[in-house]
Amino acid sequence: MNAVTLSVHVSDIERLFREHNRALIAFLQCRLNSLSDAQEVAQEAYLRMLTMDDREQVDSLRGYLFKVAGNLAIDRLRKRKVRSDFAAVQSQDEPMDEYRPDHHAMAVEQVAGVRQALSELPAKTSQAFVMHVIEGRDFSHVAQTMKLSERMVRYHVANALARCRAYVDGKEGP
């Protein structure tokens, strides 16, 4: 991208921010139920807009901004759910409405199985999974830290999830 094109692109993003930031934050806050999460996701969406390569292929910058932000919000909600589920299984101190030893034993066994499945994975796959799913880091951060492409990080995380799911499914069978 040459200097003139870059300058036009930056000014387009600045205009988007001035004209649509309030609406974007409101849109994200409805989805995430958190103003701070909405602001963080919006910031990441603008950053992605600034660093996108093929600006010419986007018909509507506003539409693309909301699409990117919506996808980032979905990712954040998924991470939230995974962390919440993981924390619920990990915490043994929280009282349950109806304690059932068989459910507890099965959950403990599943966590142990997931840990075992992760320990059998290649180091990069396990590291990408832990950083993204457990620590809640986004794919771009994991990619930078591990010096991999985002696509490769997504591959490693998907591979780890598939391995864990296969282990859990195998244990739940008759």
N, C-alpha and C positions, 0 to 999 in steps of 0.2 A: 504494500500500500504506500503510495507516495505521500509527501507532506500535505499537498492540497486535499487529496482524498481523505487523509486521516483527519485533517482539520474539519472538513465537512461532516465526517462521521461523528466526531466528538461533539460538534455543535448540534447535530441531530439528536444525540443522546441527552445532551443538556436540555434541549427543548422538550424531549419526552419526559424528563424528570420534572421540569417546571409545570408542564401541562397535565401530567397524569400520575404523579407520585402519590397524591392523596387517595386517588381512586385505587391505585395498585395496593397501597398499604391497607385500605379498607377491605379490598378483595381478599388479600392474604390473611388479614386478621379474622375474617369470618371463617376461613378454612382452618386456621391454626389455633384459634382461641387464645392468641397471645400477641400483644402489640410488639414486644421485643423480638419474638420469632418472626413476625411479619416484617419488621424493619430489617432484620438480618437477611431474610430471604430476598427482600426487595433489593438490598445492596448487592447481594450475590448475582441477582438477575441483571442489574445494571452493569456489573463488572463483566458478565458473560456477553452482554450486548457490546460493550466497548472492545472486547477482545475477539469478537467473531470475525472470521475470515471472509466469508462470501456475503457481504452486505448487499450486493447487487441482486442476490437471489431472493431477498425478502421483500414481499410486496407491501406489507404493512408493518412498520416498526412497532407500533402500539400493539397490534395483535400478536406479534412475535414476542414482545416483552411480556405480555400477560401469559402467553403459552409457556415460556421459559419459567416464569415465576410460579405458575400453577404446577409444573412438573417438579420444580424444586420444593414446593410445599408438600407434594405427595411424598417425595423422598424423605422430607423431614418427619412427616407423620409416620411413615414406615419405620424409620429409625427409632422414633419415640416408642412405638408399639413394641419393637424388638427389645429395646432396653427395659421397658416396663415389664414385659413378660420374663425377661432374664432375671431382673431384680426380684420379681415375685417368686420365682423358683429358688433363687439364691437365699432369700430371707427366710429364715426358719423362726425368727423371733416374732413375726407379726401373727396375731391371732386370726384364725380362719373362722368364717361363719359356721361351717360344719366341717370339722376335722375328720378326715377319713384316712386312716393309715395306709390303705391300699393305694389311694391317689397320691399320697405323699411319697410313698416308696417308689411308685412308678415315675413320678417327677424327678426324684433324686437319681433314679436309674437312668432316665433320659439325659439329665445334665451330665452325668458321668459318661454316658455313651457319646454325647456331643463332644465332650472334652477328649475322649479317646479318639474319636473320628478326626478331630482337629490335630491331635498329636501325630496322627499318621499321614497328614497332608504334607506336601512340600513346604519348606519354610516360607517362601514368598506367598503362597496361597493362604497359609495360616495367618501370617502377619497382615495381609490385606484384609482378611475377614475380621480379625480382632480390631484393627484400626477403624474400619468402616462400621461394622455392626455393633461391636461392644463399646468402643470409645466414641462412636457417633461422628467420626470425621467424614467430610464429603470426599467424593471420588477424586477431585482435583488435588486436594491436600494429600491424600494417600499417594497419589501418583507422583507428586513432587517429592515427598519424603522418600519413597521407594525408588525414585528415578525410573519410573515406568510410564507408559501412556495410560490415559484414563481408560481406554478400551481394554488394556491388559489388566488393569485393576478390577474392572467390572467382570472380566473373565475369571480371575482368581476368586473373587467374592462369590460369583455364581457357582463355581466349581465347589467351593467350600460348603455353600448352602445345600447344593445337591447331595453332597457326601453326607452331611448331617441329616438331611431329610431321609436319605436312603437308610441310614442307620436306624433312625427313629421308626420309620415304616417297617423295617425288618423286624424290629423288636415288638411292634404292636400286632404283628400277624398271629394267626392261630397256632 
